[in-house]
Amino acid sequence: MGPMLVTSDLQDVDRKTAIALGNFDGLHLGHQAVIGALAQAPSHLQRALVTFTPHPQAFFQGITRPLLTPLAEKVPILAGLGIEQLIRIPFTQSLAQLSPEGFVKDILVAQLQTQFIAVGFNFGFGAKRAGTAADLQNLATDFGIPVVIVEPQRFGPDRISSSAIRQALGEGHIFLAQKLLGRPYRLEGTVIRGQQLGRSLGFPTANLALDPEKFLPRQGVYVVTVQGDGWDRPWPGVLNLGTRPTLSGDYLTGEVHLLDWQGDLYGQILRADCYHFLRPELKFASLTELRQQISQDCYQARDWFEANLTPTKQTV
């Protein structure tokens, strides 16, 4: 399989597709089940994920919606799931007004030449989301297109959803989010120069320029593993996500301290996978107190890695 095609122009699409259709923010286990249903399609069809940009909720509300998986993060995950094309249909006023019948006929059949469709049980489409997954199944049948409707995936009694993941992240329940996603929640960014205060305190940090579209978890301190391009393994570390109130900070930063690391990180793209929430962000009366707390954070992180040689050993 060659490089994935990522396009918002339906003229670029390799036709005769088997598509997973939806919004897919997070690519959580529920989304992965929908994508997995494409295994039922004939092998000669191009595996494609069809989504919308901007997110329909963001379009109607007129606001920017932070994403669990911005595009740069989504593409490699999809490639690992066997997707060959990512088709990002521009969500416009004309598309919002298209009837369910028009969407199937004009978009799925005429432009994508879809021959197999997989959707989640709660998929809605057409003007005012008037069409349901069952409606899609009925409409597609008229064109001889099979539609697989994937039932909800659950973690315990609760349904896996992007909303549940956002809530877990917002409350600092990072391991619960990991279980719903099927992987750790990742923060990624290029290392930029900061004030180098951490270095002066004995704990040098890499300041990450985070994607402005990324949904950020609860502010505080996290146990993380960090991976850079060309590294032979992830590196243990501690991440602070916050405004640095001790320094009268007024903007959000992500700073990661790599345990026992020697070397220059400036300009590198680092990927920090969050495994455990240590504490909320605090304001200290002095830099001495801040240094003592950072030392304690690192001590607790080492304890966590000692007790959890693999992250899967942890329990909620």
N, C-alpha and C positions, 0 to 999 in steps of 0.2 A: 504494500500500500504506500502510495506517494504522500507528499505533503498535503495536509488538509486544505481544502478550499474554504476560505472565509469571505463571504460576500454579502452585500446588501442589494446587489443588482441581480434580479431574477434572470436576466439575459445571460449571466455568466454560469448558470447552474448546469452541471452535467445531468442530462435528463434521464428519465426512467429511475425514479427514486423510491426508496423505502424510507419513510420519514417518521421521526418522533416529533410530535407537535406540542408546543406549550411554551411557557416562559422560562422554566429551568434555572431560576436564580438559586445558586447553592449547589446544584448537581448533587443533591442528597440521595439517600438510599431509595426514596420514593421515585425520584427522577431516574435513578440508575435502573430501577425495575422497568420503567417505560422504555428506556433505551435498550435494555436487555431483551425486550419483546421483539425487537427487530431481527433477532436470531431466527424467528419464525418465517421471515420473508425469503423469497427466492434469492439465491446467492449472487445472481447477476445484477441485482438492483444496487444502485449507489446508496449507501447508508448515510442519511442526512438528518441533522437536527434543525428544525425550523422554529425560529423564535421571533420575537418582535422587539424593535428598538425605536423609541424608548419603551420602557415597560408601560403597558396600557394604563396602569394606575397613575404613573408619573405623568403621562400625557393628559389625562383627564383632570388631575389635580393641579397641573402646572408647576410641579415642584421636582427637584432632583431627588431621585430615590437612591440612597446608598445601596450598593450591591454586595451580596455575599461572595459572588464570583465575578469580578470585572473581566472584560474580554481577555486580557493577557493571561489571566489565571485559568479561565474557562477552556481555552483552546487545548493546552496539553492534557488536561483531564479528559476531554472528549476524545482526543486522539488515542488515549489509553483505553477508552471504552469502545474503540472500533469505528468511530464516526469519521466519515470521509469528507463530508461537506457541512459547514455551519452556515446556514442561510438566515440572515438577520433581516426580516421583512420590515421596511420602514413603516412605523405605525403613524398614519396620517388621518386627517379628518375624513377623507374619502374611504379609507379602509375601515374606520370606525363606523361608518354608515352603511357598509356593505352587508347585505342580508346573509344569513347562513348559507342559503342556496347559492348566492353569488360568490361567496368565499370558496366554496367547494368547486364550483364550475370554473370560475375565472382564475383562481390562484392555484388550487391544488391540482386540478385536472389540466387546464389549458397551459399554465406556465411551468409547473413543476413536473408534469406528467407522472404524478404520483401513482404507484401501483400497490402500495401497502402503507398503512398508517397505524401508529401506536400512540395512544393518548392516556392520560390519567383519568380516573373515574370522575373527577370534578372539572374536567376541561369545559370551558365555555368559549363561544366564538360567535361572530356576527354582531350586527348592531345591538347594543345594550346587552351583549352576551346572551342573546335570546336562544342561541343554539347550545345544546348539551352534547355530551359524549354520545348518548344514544341517538340524538338527531344526526350527528356526524356519521354514525354507523349506517343509519337508514339512507341518508343522502348519498353516501359513497357507494352503497350497494347498487344504486341505479347506474353507476359507471363501472361496476364490476370490481370495485376496490375493497378488499377486506380491511376491517378496522378492528384492532385489538384494544379493548378497554382494560387497563390495568387497575386492579383493586388497590385500595390504600395499603401502604406498608406501615407497620406499627413497631414501636419500641415499648415493650410492656403493654399497658392498656391504651397508650396515647398514639395518635396518628402522627407520622413523620411529615413535617411541613416546613416550608421556609419561615413561616411566622413563628413556629415553635423554636426554631433554631435562633432566630433573632432575639426572642425572649430569653432563651438560655444564655446567649452571649451577653445580652444587656445586664443580666443579673450575675455574671461571672461564673456561671455553671459551664465551664469550658469543656469538661469531660462529657457532660450530657450532650453538648453540641457536637462533640466528636463522634459520639455513638450514632447520632441522627444523620450526620454527614457521611459516615463511613471512613473518615480520615480526620486528622487534626485540622483545626481552623488555622489558616495561614495568613500572616502579614508579610508583605513583600515590599522591598524598596531599595533604591540606590543609596549607598552610604555617602552622606554629605558632611561637610565640616560644621561642627557646632562650637560651643564656647569652651570645650575641652575641660569642663569642670570635673567630669568624672575622672579624667586622668590625674588632675591635681589632688583628688581625694583618694587616689590609689585604685580606682576602679574605672579604667578607660571604657568608654561606651562608643558604639557605632550608632550614629544618628541616621535614621531611615527616612527617606523622602517617600512617604506612603502615597498610594494611589488615592487621589481625592474622591474617587467614586466608591471606595471600599467602605463597607459597613464595619465600624470599629466596635469591639467588645467593651465591656465595662472598663473604665479607667482604673488602673492599678498595676500591680506587679505580677508577672507570670513566669512560670518555669517553661522554658522553650528549648527546642533544638534548632540549630541554625545551619543552613546549607548554602554554600556559594557555588558558582560555576567552577567546575573542575576539581572540587573538593572530593576526597576519597570517602568521606563519611560526614554525617551531621555532627555538629559540635554543640555540647551542652551550654546553656546560657540562661540569663535572667533578663527579661524585657520589662521596661517601664513604659506604660502608655498613659500619658497625662500632660498636664500643663506646667508641671514643676512649681508648685505653689511656694515652696521654700525660697525660690529665686524670683518670686513675683512674676512668674510666667503667665502669659495671657493667650497662648496658642498651643494646640495639641501637638505633641511630638511622640515619636516612638524611638526609644533608645535601648539598645541591647548590649549587655556586657557578657562576653564569652569567657567562660571559666577557664583559667590557665592558658589563655591564648597569647601567643606572641606573633606580632606581625601587623602590617598595614592593611586596612580594609577600605580605604577611601576609593570611591568610584566603583566598588563591587556591588552587584545586585545580590542582596541577601534575602533568603526566605526563612522566616521564623515560624515554626509550627508550635502552637500554644497547647500545652498539656495540663497545666495546673495553675489555678489562681491562688497566689500567695496572700495578697492583702490589697485593700484599696489604697489609693494614693493619699498620702498624709503630708501635712505641713509641719516642719520642724523649726524649733526656736533658733537653731544654730547649725552651721555646716558640720560641726562635730557630731551632733545628734544624727544628722543625715548620713554621715560616714558610718556611724555605728549601725544604723538601720540597714544600709546597703550590705554591710558585712554580715548581718543577721540574715538578710534575704539570700545571700550567696550560700551561707551555711545551710539554710533550709532547702535550697535548691539541690545542694549536694546530697542531703539526706533523702530527698525525693528520688533522685536518680539512683541512689544506693538501694532504696526499697523497691524501685520500679525499673528493673534492668531493661524491661520492655514496657512501653506505655500501656500495652493491653493488660498488664497485671493489675492496673488500678481498677477500683470499683467505684460506682457512683455513690 
